[in-house]
Amino acid sequence: MVEQQPATLLAVLVANSERTQEEIVDEFLRCAREHQEKATLTVRTLQRWMKGGVQTAPRPAQRRVARIYWGYPMTTLLSPPPPPATPIRPPAFIPPRAALTARTMSPTHREETSGSGHKPRAIRHASLLGMRY
């Protein structure tokens, strides 16, 4: 019998976590509370994400918490995993929300940077002048 390849990187991470899906959902929700995000997750939603082919994009708060919790952006989590022989490298450290400055996590900053992936103009110009944010 041939073992079926998981559909997403998220499915691989969940399978390797040695936790039940219910435990993962509880930890995800705890992570959301700790980072002051209004994100929700159910076991059913987690299962849909693991299967891939998600029709409705996860909400921004869910995407932010997923990146903190699993260490990968949602697009990567929902993508097919690397081939089985390829080791899955641990993601770069993402600091907890409390460690980030109030400026970078303010609602204004989120609006300025949402979707574009670019720094707001003021920050780009400040960095050109050698100022750090």
N, C-alpha and C positions, 0 to 999 in steps of 0.2 A: 504494500500500500504506500502511495506517495504522499508525503506530508505537504499540506498546502502552505504556500508562502503567505505570511500576513499581508493584508492589503495596505497598511500604512505603517509609518515609523512609530506612530502612537501605539498601534497594536503590539509592536515588538517591545516597546518600553513597558507597556502594561503587563505583557506576558512575562517579562524578565523581572518584574518588580517584587514578586513573591507576596503580593497583597491582593485581596479580593477587590472586585470592582467597587463594591460598597465602601471599602476602606479608602480606596483612591478618591472616590467622590467626597467622602468626609474630609480627607486631607486637602483636597482642592478647595473646598468651602472654607476650611480653616485658613488656608493660605490667602484666600480672598479677604477674609476678615482682617487678618494680620496686616495686609497691605491696603486696607481701607478701600477695597473695590467692591462694587455692588454686582458681583458675578454669581450666577447660579449654575449648577450642573446636576443632572440626574444620571442614574445608571443608564437609562435608555439613551440619553444624549451621548454619553460616553461611548456606548456601543455603536451608535450611528457614526460618530467620529472615527472609531476604530475600523469600521468597515470601508470607509472612504466614500468617494462619490457624493460628498455632502452637497445638497442642493441649496441650502440657505447658509450663508456665511455666519460663523459664530459672531456674537456681539463683541464690540470693542473691549468691554471689561473682561469677557471670557478669554479673548485673545491675549490680553495683558497678563492675566493670572496664569494662563497656560504657559506662556513664555517664562514666567517666574518659576512655576511649579516643575515643568519638564525641561526647561532650559533651551527650548527651541521655538522659533516663531511658528505660529499656527499653520502657515503654508507648508512648512517643512514637516510638521507633525502629521498633516493630512496627506502628504505625498507618499508614494511607494517607498518602502525601506530600501537601503542599499542591499546588494547581493549578500547572501548568507556568509560568505567567506570574508566580507568586509567588516572590520570591527567598527562599532558605533562609538565614535569618540564622544567623551563627555563635553557638554557645551561650555562655553566661557562662563565664568562666574557672573551672575546678575545680582547686584546688591539689593537688599530689601528696600522697599519703598521708603521706609523711614530714613534710610541713609542718603536718599537723594535730596537734593535741595528743593526747597519749596517752589522755586522758580520753575524747575524742570518738570514738576508734577502738577503744576497749577492747571485749572481748567482752561485758562487762556492759552497756555503752552500747548496743551493737547489739541485745542482747536487749530492753532497755528501750524502744528506739525502733522495732524492726522491725515493719513492717506498719502502725503507727499514724500514722507521719509526724509525731508530736508529740515535743517535747522532754520528757525525763524531768522529773518533778515538781520535783526539786531544782534543775535548771537553770532551769525556768520561774520558780520563786520567787526564785532568785538574780538573774535578769534584772529582776524587778520591783523589787528592791532596788538596782538600778544596778550589780550585779556583772557582770563579763563572763567568759564561758567561751571 
